[in-house]
Structure formats: C-alpha cells, structure tokens
Amino acid sequence: MAIFIASTKSISRGKGQSAIASASYRAGVELEDKRYGKTHDYSKRSGVMSTDIILPSALAAANAGIDRNDLWNKAEAAEKRKDARVAREWLINLPHELSEQDRKALAHRFAQTLADRYGTIADCAIHKPTQREIERGADPRNYHAHIMFTTRCAEINDNNEIILTDKATIELSDNKRRSLGMERVSHEITDVRQLWEQIANEKLTEHNHELIDSRSYHDQGKDIEPQIKMGSVATKLERDKYESELKKAVQAKEEGKHYEIDKTPATVRGEINLMINERNRLVRTRELADLRESQLFVVPAAPTSKYKPSQDSNDELEQAESVVERVKQARIQRQIALAAAEKLEKQRIAQRQRDIAAQEEHERLLAQEEARQAKLEQQRARIAVEEANFKKQHDHISHQGLSSQHRILKTIDQKSDFGQRLKTILHLDQQMSAWQHYRSEPSTTDHQKQLVDLEQHKIGSLITSQSKQLLDNIKSISDLSTRQAHTKTLERVFDDIKARQQSVLSPEQQRQMRTISAEINGYSRDINRNRGMSLGF
C-alpha cells in the first residue's frame, strides 16, 4: 500500500546551503553559480526520472518562461542576508501502485497548486531508487519528488522578464503572519500536507487502491511506534557496512565459498529501528490474528425450522463452548504476554535512546575537550615561538655595548672604580630604553609585553641598588673635592634616569627611586655646605 510522506525544509545560507547547488543535485544537471563564480555539476547522477519548471498559472498564461540556471541565480541574487532562506523544498512520496505518468501528473498538480497558492515558481524533480541504492537496502518502490520553490513571489516586469519580489506568505515569521491576521506557519504546513493527501487519494480512488492518511499513527488510532531519524552519519555507516558485507560475499563466491551476509545493524540507531520494526510487526500480527479469530467464531443465524437438539448435539455444543472458552483464555493470556513484551520493548527502546543521548553528550564533551587541548597546544606553540623571539631580543639588548657617544663618559675616568660602576648604571638605563622601544613595536605580542615588564622590573631594581651602592662608595672617598665631583655626576645621571624611566616602573620601584634620589641630592647639599665651611665662608 502507498505510504504518506509530505515534509518540508528550507534551504538556507545560514546552514551553508545554496539554492543553485541544491537544484543541480536534485535535477541532475550542471548549473553555474554566478554569485560565487562556481559550477555545480551533477549531470552524471542517476535515478532522476524527470525535471520540470512549473510557473504560477498567471505567468504561464502570459507565455513567460525561465530556465533553471537563471531562476536559481535570481533567487540567490534577491537575498542580501548572509543567513537568508533561498528556497523551500517539499519532499513527497509518490504511490508505487500508480503508473509513471500518473505519478508525474500527481507531483505536477501538487506543485502547480502550491505555485498558484503562494505565487512562487516550482522546480519539480522526480526520483526513483537506483540499482545501487536497492542493493544497499533501499526500497525499490521508493518513488518520490523533490519540489523546490522560490521563497519570493514571481512577477513579470515591463520588459516581460520574470522577477522575484516580496517574500511568500509561507516564508513570513509567525509575528508578521499574526499581524496580517494569519495563522502560524505550522498550521500552514499542516494544510499543505492535507492538500497532498487529498490530491493523492483522488488518484488512488480512481484505481481502487488503498488511501493515504496525513494524520499521525496516534491520531489514526494505530498502535505503531514511529522510527527514530537515522541521520546522514548513521545512514552512511549502515550503507558502508552493507557494501563491505556484499564485497565479502562476492569474493567468497569467486573463491567457490559461501559467505552469509551479516544483516545486523551497524549503529545503535539502526538497532533501535530494527526493534521498532519488530515491535510493529508483532502489533500488526496480533491485530490480524484478532480479526481472524473474531471471524472464526461468528455465530450463524438460527434456523427457521424448529429443531430440538439431541443429547449428542448438546455434548457437541458443550465441547464447542469449551473450545471457545479455551481460545478466549489463550487470547487473553497472549494479550497479557504481548502487553508485557511491548512494555519491556518500549523500556529497551527508551533505554537505548537514553544511551544514545548519553553517548552523544559524551562525544560532544570529548570533542570540546579535544578542541580545548588543541587550542592549548596552539597557544603553547605560539608562546614558545614568542619566547624564542624574545630570547633573541634579550641576547641582543644584553650584549649591546654602552654607546661611546654618551656625554657623561667624556667627563669621567672610565677605568676608575667610580667610572666602571657608573658605566654599569648607564648600561642598565640603555637596556631599559631599548626594552621600552621593543615594547612599543606593533609586532610585539601581549605575552612578549608581559616578559618585557618583568625584565624592566628587574632592571629597575638593579638601577636603584647599583645607585645606592655607588653613593655608599662615594661616601667612603677621603678627598672632599673628589666626593663632590662624583656626587654631582651621580646626582645628574640618576635624576636623568628617574625622569626618563620612572613611568615604566612599578609604584614600589618609583618610591625607591624617589628615596635614592632624595638621599643623593641631600648628600650633595651636605658636601657643598661642608666644602664652604672648610674654605672659610
């Protein structure tokens, strides 16, 4: 019997989809995407029985026309948003009981009705299962149609060209539809599903076939469990396993051996659907048995002539009643057993679904952890490169000699103990300035700036400690004139360093610099005062 399938989905840029690529695949043709300058070629695919562009009746009556490539390029060009819906697809199952011509007429009538209803253009592609798909387990009766619709209404402009204008009503948001006095989109989709049911059943009735029903199994009063969605990954795993088993069977046959193909599912979802199928088969078997049993024990109409049963016939009646009672009891027990089995099966299915959810959650967390680890590895690699570059810079700055042009060096004896100590302080000041220049470069990373901060902090501590030591060394000099000259030089050097470098130091180091500066300046004043007294002023 025919089955009911009428489902819809949007083709959206937000999901990385393209109307041109989708139309090329469904029609099995080559199309050019002018927006990206890319060609989609599915002309070698099989299973496509027919492809047709169906215009709204008003446009067809005006003798308008458009080819597939132009249509879907216009559909793409009409949308500006990066997450825009560029097409809507309806997938319908075509009754295998009908002829090829009747199936095509049904699909075209459905597409034409929707095109007229929304003012959109339809691209109808009718498919049949290929031999390869059948060998991998597909149902050979799976005739179906992919009908892509533009999301915008089609009109004719002044040049008699087809243009796409406003969004069709089925594409509007629920809020917009509500403001226009329309029901939600979900109600619209339900109406379209019922429309397909009506159109298909009219043709099925003509040929005296069983009808389809758009309602759910529950609404139909059928105790049938719907299967879970396999998804592309699980479907590929199932097909890959079947093809692998088929290759093993062919190879065994070539070797004169027999190989029993393993038909057990390759995925958990496949196992669940297999159990659901078995459960539904038991339900149908039970319903069929109940129907036959009810027909078996129909009591015939009483004879018109008067009949007085003999004792023998009474015994036979009692035996028949006993048999009926035993059958009834057996049926009750069977129903109880089936109910228990169904409950257990539902529990197993629910547990399987929970296991799948837990497994998917575990895989999601695992993927997150792997992504986090990969990111950490990238960060470590980046930091390693940054630290290697920083080390090269550090070696360059550390080994760079003090500039011979420094004005202070021209006024002191560089070979003296004071000169060597002062050169150390000046060298540290030069390194501090070099690090500050490196820090301000655009190519310096945040991590390298942190390393520079640490280096400058260390150099700042060395400057203050070296300056304090040099001051203490000056104080130990016996000659007053020498002490005065050295103190004045140190005062000038340290004040210059403090003015230039204090802003890059920490608050604690700035406080230490101010303390050392005050100590040097105070000692300089004391020397000048003492020198004046010794000269008799």
C-alpha positions in Angstrom: 0.0 0.0 0.0 1.1 3.6 -0.5 2.6 5.5 2.4 2.2 9.1 3.3 5.3 11.4 3.2 5.0 15.1 2.7 7.7 17.0 4.5 9.2 20.4 4.0 12.5 22.1 4.8 14.1 25.4 4.0 17.4 25.8 2.1 19.3 28.4 3.9 22.7 30.2 3.6 22.8 30.1 7.4 23.3 26.3 7.1 25.9 26.6 4.4 23.4 25.7 1.6 22.9 27.1 -1.9 19.8 27.1 -4.0 21.9 26.6 -7.1 23.8 23.6 -5.7 20.6 22.1 -4.4 18.8 22.4 -7.7 21.8 21.0 -9.6 21.8 17.9 -7.3 18.1 17.3 -7.5 17.7 17.8 -11.2 21.0 16.0 -12.0 22.3 18.8 -14.2 25.1 21.3 -14.5 24.4 24.8 -13.1 26.6 27.9 -12.8 26.6 29.9 -9.6 27.1 33.5 -10.8 27.3 34.9 -7.3 30.5 32.9 -6.4 31.7 32.1 -9.9 31.4 28.3 -9.2 29.9 25.5 -11.3 27.9 22.6 -9.8 27.8 19.5 -12.0 25.6 16.5 -11.0 24.9 15.5 -14.6 26.3 12.0 -14.1 23.9 11.1 -11.2 21.3 8.5 -11.9 17.8 8.0 -10.6 16.3 11.2 -12.0 13.2 10.4 -14.0 12.0 13.9 -14.9 12.7 17.6 -14.1 10.3 20.5 -14.9 10.0 24.2 -14.0 6.4 25.0 -13.1 5.2 28.6 -13.1 2.2 30.1 -11.5 -0.8 29.9 -13.8 -0.9 33.7 -14.3 2.7 33.7 -15.6 2.2 30.7 -17.7 -0.8 32.3 -19.3 1.3 35.3 -20.2 3.7 32.9 -22.0 6.5 33.8 -19.6 9.5 31.4 -19.3 12.7 31.0 -17.4 15.4 28.3 -17.3 16.7 26.6 -14.2 20.0 28.3 -14.2 18.5 31.8 -14.5 15.8 31.0 -11.9 18.0 30.0 -9.0 20.6 32.6 -9.7 17.8 35.2 -9.4 16.7 33.5 -6.2 20.2 33.9 -4.8 20.6 37.5 -6.0 17.3 38.5 -4.5 18.6 37.7 -1.0 21.1 40.0 0.8 21.3 38.5 4.3 24.1 36.0 5.0 21.6 33.7 6.7 18.8 34.1 4.2 16.4 31.3 3.2 16.9 31.0 -0.6 14.5 28.2 -1.4 11.9 25.9 0.2 11.7 22.2 -0.6 8.7 19.8 -0.4 9.5 16.1 -0.4 6.6 13.8 -1.3 6.3 10.1 -1.7 4.7 9.0 -5.0 2.5 5.9 -4.8 4.3 3.0 -6.4 1.0 1.4 -7.3 0.4 4.1 -9.9 1.9 4.3 -13.4 4.9 6.6 -14.2 2.6 9.0 -16.0 0.1 9.2 -13.1 2.9 9.7 -10.6 4.3 12.6 -12.6 0.8 14.1 -13.1 0.3 13.9 -9.3 3.6 15.7 -8.5 3.0 18.4 -11.1 -0.6 19.0 -9.8 0.7 19.4 -6.3 3.5 21.7 -7.4 1.1 23.8 -9.6 -1.4 24.1 -6.7 1.3 25.5 -4.4 2.8 27.7 -7.1 -0.6 29.3 -7.6 -1.3 29.5 -3.8 1.9 31.4 -3.0 2.8 32.9 -6.3 6.1 31.2 -6.4 8.0 29.1 -9.0 8.4 25.4 -8.6 11.3 23.1 -9.8 10.0 19.6 -9.7 12.4 16.6 -9.9 11.0 13.1 -9.7 13.4 10.4 -8.5 13.4 6.6 -8.4 15.8 4.4 -6.3 18.9 3.4 -8.3 20.1 -0.2 -8.6 23.0 0.6 -6.3 20.7 2.0 -3.7 18.5 -1.0 -3.9 21.5 -3.3 -3.5 22.4 -1.3 -0.3 18.9 -2.0 1.1 16.7 0.8 -0.3 13.1 0.1 -1.1 12.6 -0.4 -4.9 9.2 1.2 -4.5 10.6 4.5 -3.2 9.4 6.8 -6.0 9.4 10.4 -4.7 9.6 14.0 -5.9 11.8 16.9 -4.7 9.9 20.1 -5.4 11.9 23.3 -4.8 10.0 26.6 -4.5 11.3 30.1 -4.6 10.8 31.9 -1.3 9.8 35.1 -3.1 6.7 35.7 -5.4 7.3 35.8 -9.1 6.0 38.6 -11.3 6.6 40.0 -14.9 8.3 43.4 -15.3 7.9 45.9 -18.1 10.4 44.0 -20.2 8.3 40.9 -20.0 11.0 39.3 -17.8 10.3 37.3 -14.6 11.5 39.0 -11.4 11.2 37.9 -7.8 9.6 40.4 -5.4 8.3 40.0 -1.9 8.5 37.0 0.4 5.7 34.5 0.0 3.3 34.3 2.9 4.6 30.8 4.0 8.1 32.4 4.5 6.9 35.1 6.8 7.5 34.9 10.6 4.7 34.0 12.9 4.7 37.5 14.3 4.3 39.0 10.8 1.6 36.5 9.9 -0.2 37.3 13.2 -0.2 41.0 12.3 -1.8 40.1 8.9 -4.5 38.0 10.6 -3.0 34.7 9.5 -2.4 31.5 11.5 1.1 30.3 12.4 3.3 28.6 9.8 2.9 25.2 11.4 -0.9 25.4 10.6 0.0 26.3 7.0 2.3 23.3 6.7 -0.4 21.0 8.1 -2.8 22.4 5.5 -0.3 21.6 2.7 0.1 18.1 4.0 -3.6 17.6 3.9 -3.7 19.0 0.4 -1.2 16.3 -0.7 -3.4 13.7 1.0 -6.5 14.9 -0.9 -4.7 15.1 -4.3 -3.1 11.7 -4.0 -6.2 10.0 -2.7 -8.3 11.2 -5.6 -6.0 9.4 -8.0 -5.7 6.3 -5.7 -9.5 6.1 -5.6 -9.7 6.1 -9.4 -7.6 3.0 -9.4 -9.2 1.4 -6.4 -6.0 1.5 -4.3 -5.8 1.9 -0.5 -5.7 5.6 0.5 -3.0 7.5 2.4 -3.6 9.4 5.6 -1.7 12.6 6.7 -2.5 12.1 10.3 -0.1 10.6 12.8 -0.4 7.0 13.8 -1.7 8.1 17.2 -4.4 10.2 15.6 -5.3 7.3 13.3 -5.7 5.1 16.4 -2.9 2.8 15.3 -0.6 1.3 17.9 2.5 1.8 15.7 5.8 3.1 17.1 7.4 5.7 14.7 11.1 5.1 13.9 13.8 7.5 15.1 15.6 9.6 12.5 18.8 7.9 11.3 20.7 11.0 10.2 23.4 11.2 7.5 26.2 9.7 9.6 24.3 6.6 10.8 22.9 6.1 7.3 26.4 6.2 5.8 27.7 3.7 8.4 24.8 1.3 7.6 25.4 1.5 3.9 29.1 1.2 4.2 28.7 -2.0 6.3 26.3 -3.5 3.8 28.6 -2.7 0.9 31.5 -4.3 2.8 29.5 -7.4 3.5 28.4 -7.6 -0.1 32.0 -7.4 -1.3 32.9 -10.3 1.1 30.1 -12.4 -0.3 31.2 -11.7 -3.9 34.8 -12.5 -3.1 33.7 -15.7 -1.3 31.6 -16.7 -4.3 34.6 -16.1 -6.7 36.6 -18.4 -4.4 33.9 -21.1 -4.5 32.9 -20.5 -1.0 29.7 -19.3 0.7 29.6 -16.2 2.9 26.5 -15.4 4.9 25.9 -11.6 4.8 25.7 -10.1 8.3 22.4 -8.1 8.2 22.6 -6.8 11.8 22.6 -3.0 12.1 26.0 -1.2 12.3 24.7 1.6 14.5 22.7 1.9 17.7 20.0 3.9 15.8 19.8 1.0 13.3 19.3 -1.4 16.2 16.5 0.7 17.7 14.7 1.0 14.4 15.1 -2.8 13.9 13.4 -3.3 17.3 10.7 -0.8 16.5 10.0 -2.7 13.2 9.8 -6.0 15.0 7.5 -4.4 17.6 5.2 -3.0 14.9 5.2 -6.4 13.1 4.0 -8.1 16.3 1.3 -5.5 16.7 0.1 -6.0 13.2 0.3 -9.8 13.6 -1.8 -9.6 16.8 -4.4 -7.3 15.1 -4.6 -9.7 12.1 -5.0 -12.7 14.5 -7.7 -11.0 16.4 -9.6 -10.2 13.2 -9.4 -13.8 12.0 -10.4 -15.1 15.4 -13.4 -12.8 15.5 -14.4 -14.1 12.1 -13.8 -17.7 13.1 -16.3 -17.7 15.9 -19.2 -15.8 14.3 -22.4 -17.5 15.5 -24.5 -18.4 12.5 -28.1 -17.3 12.2 -30.7 -19.6 13.9 -32.6 -21.9 11.6 -36.2 -21.1 10.8 -37.4 -24.6 11.4 -37.9 -25.9 14.9 -35.1 -28.1 16.0 -34.8 -30.0 19.2 -31.2 -31.0 19.8 -30.4 -34.5 20.9 -28.2 -35.3 23.8 -25.3 -36.0 21.4 -25.7 -32.5 19.9 -25.8 -31.0 23.4 -22.5 -32.7 24.2 -21.0 -31.3 21.0 -22.3 -27.8 21.8 -20.7 -28.1 25.3 -17.4 -29.2 23.7 -17.6 -26.3 21.2 -18.2 -23.9 24.1 -15.3 -25.3 26.0 -13.1 -24.8 22.9 -14.3 -21.2 22.5 -13.6 -20.6 26.2 -10.1 -22.0 26.0 -9.4 -19.9 22.9 -10.7 -16.8 24.7 -8.4 -17.6 27.7 -5.5 -18.2 25.4 -6.1 -14.9 23.6 -6.3 -13.1 27.0 -3.0 -14.7 28.1 -1.4 -13.9 24.8 -2.6 -10.2 25.0 -1.2 -10.0 28.5 2.1 -11.5 27.3 2.2 -9.2 24.3 1.5 -6.2 26.5 4.3 -7.2 28.9 6.6 -7.7 25.9 5.6 -4.4 24.4 6.2 -2.6 27.7 9.6 -4.3 28.0 10.4 -3.4 24.4 9.4 0.2 25.0 11.7 0.3 28.0 14.5 -1.1 26.0 14.0 1.4 23.2 13.8 4.3 25.8 17.0 3.0 27.4 18.7 2.8 24.0 17.6 6.3 23.3 19.0 7.4 26.7 22.2 5.6 25.9 22.4 7.4 22.6 21.8 10.7 24.2 24.5 10.0 26.8 26.9 8.8 24.2 26.3 11.9 22.0 26.8 14.1 25.1 30.0 12.2 25.9 31.2 12.6 22.3 30.3 16.3 22.5 32.2 16.8 25.7 35.1 14.8 24.3 35.1 17.0 21.2 35.0 20.1 23.4 38.0 18.7 25.4 39.9 17.8 22.2 39.2 21.3 20.8 40.4 22.8 24.1 43.5 20.7 24.1 44.2 21.6 20.5 43.7 25.3 21.4 46.1 24.9 24.3 48.7 23.2 22.1 48.4 26.1 19.6 48.8 28.6 22.4 51.8 26.7 23.8 53.3 26.6 20.3 52.6 30.3 19.8 54.1 31.2 23.2 57.2 29.0 22.5 57.8 31.0 19.3 57.1 34.3 21.0 59.5 33.4 23.9 62.2 32.2 21.4 61.9 35.6 19.6 62.0 37.4 23.0 65.2 35.5 23.9 66.9 36.6 20.7 65.9 40.2 21.6 67.1 39.7 25.1 70.5 38.5 24.0 70.8 41.4 21.6 69.9 44.0 24.2 72.0 42.4 26.9 75.2 42.1 24.8 74.8 45.5 23.2 77.7 47.7 24.4 77.2 51.1 26.0 77.2 53.9 23.4 80.6 55.6 23.3 78.9 58.9 22.5 77.3 59.1 25.9 78.1 62.7 27.2 78.8 61.6 30.8 81.6 59.2 29.7 83.6 62.2 28.4 83.8 63.8 31.8 84.9 60.8 33.9 87.8 58.4 34.1 86.1 55.2 32.7 88.9 53.0 34.1 88.4 54.1 37.7 86.2 52.2 40.1 83.7 55.1 40.0 83.8 55.1 36.2 83.1 51.3 36.0 80.2 51.5 38.4 78.7 54.5 36.7 79.0 52.7 33.3 77.0 49.8 34.8 74.2 52.1 35.7 74.2 53.8 32.3 74.2 50.5 30.6 71.2 49.4 32.6 69.5 52.7 31.6 70.3 52.0 28.0 68.7 48.5 28.3 65.6 49.9 29.9 65.1 52.3 27.0 65.7 49.5 24.5 63.1 47.3 26.1 60.6 50.2 26.1 61.2 50.7 22.4 60.7 47.0 21.8 57.5 47.0 23.8 56.0 49.8 21.7 56.6 48.0 18.4 53.4 46.8 16.6 54.7 43.3 16.2 55.3 42.8 19.9 52.6 40.4 21.3 50.8 40.7 24.7 52.8 37.8 26.1 56.1 39.4 25.0 55.0 42.7 26.6 54.5 40.8 29.9 58.0 39.4 29.6 59.3 43.0 28.9 57.5 44.2 32.1 59.3 41.5 34.1 62.7 42.5 32.5 62.1 46.2 33.1 61.2 45.5 36.7 64.4 43.6 37.2 66.5 46.3 35.6 64.7 49.0 37.7 65.7 47.1 40.9 69.3 46.9 39.6 69.5 50.6 38.9 68.3 51.6 42.4 70.6 49.0 44.1 73.6 50.0 42.0 73.0 53.7 42.6 72.7 53.1 46.3 76.0 51.1 46.3 77.7 53.8 44.2 76.6 56.5 46.7 77.9 54.5 49.6 81.2 54.1 47.7 81.4 57.8 47.2 80.9 58.5 50.8 84.0 56.4 51.6 86.3 58.6 49.5 88.5 60.7 51.7 89.2 63.6 49.2 86.4 66.1 49.6 86.7 67.5 46.0 86.5 64.0 44.5 83.5 63.2 46.6 81.8 66.4 45.5 82.5 65.8 41.8 81.4 62.2 41.9 78.2 63.0 43.9 77.3 65.8 41.4 77.8 63.4 38.5 75.8 60.7 40.1 73.1 63.2 41.0 72.8 64.4 37.4 72.8 60.8 36.0 70.3 59.5 38.5 67.9 62.5 38.1 68.0 62.0 34.3 67.3 58.2 34.6 64.4 58.9 37.1 62.8 61.4 34.8 63.1 59.1 31.8 62.3 55.7 33.3 60.1 56.2 36.3 56.8 55.9 34.3 57.6 52.3 33.3 58.4 51.1 36.8 56.1 49.7 39.4 54.8 52.0 42.2 57.2 50.4 44.7 60.2 50.9 42.5 59.1 54.5 41.8 59.0 55.0 45.6 62.5 53.5 45.9 63.8 55.8 43.1 62.4 58.9 44.9 64.1 57.7 48.1 67.5 57.2 46.4 67.2 60.5 44.6 66.4 62.3 47.8 69.4 60.7 49.5 71.8 61.6 46.7 70.5 65.2 46.5 70.7 65.5 50.3 74.3 64.2 50.4 75.2 66.6 47.6 73.9 69.6 49.6 75.8 68.4 52.7 79.1 68.2 50.7 78.6 71.7 49.3 77.9 73.0 52.8 80.9 71.3 54.3 83.1 72.5 51.5 82.0 76.1 52.0 82.8 75.9 55.7 86.2 74.4 55.0 87.0 77.4 52.7 86.1 79.9 55.4 82.8 81.1 54.0 
